């Protein structure tokens, strides 16, 4: 798959990404910035499924609503009437929906499925697996849900 790479010169806490293109609904994206720590770190490579169904808790790739040439990775906290409310996993950094409001559905490009580098990590389990990992007895195993990309207790959208 040929990759079209794009570099953004904006330095700052926002996760700038460079994305691949092609005929397949999948692409590899480089994450740049600390806003998704501890889920994703600067330099991680992730696989995105373009056009995938989004649900609350998913890590998504979107066009920044104020700078649509900038692609960002955020967590979809909840769906609102005007779009998705997106949050950074790193609560100490802004530049998410707390700053720019809900992101329209047409700016949501896809769902981040897994991290492939530097280590493999699944970020989008099936809905049935997510429910299973949150219930007893598996829900009692420390860190198990997080290893499968289930975000529990992290989503606290402010209105």
PyMOL commands that set and color helices and strands:
alter all, ss='L'
color gray80, all
select helices_A, chain A and resi 97-100+105-107+127-134+138-140+144-147
alter helices_A, ss='H'
color red, helices_A
select strands_A, chain A and resi 16-19+26-32+45-50+59-63+71-80+83-87+108-117+121-122
alter strands_A, ss='S'
color yellow, strands_A
deselect
rebuild
show_as cartoon
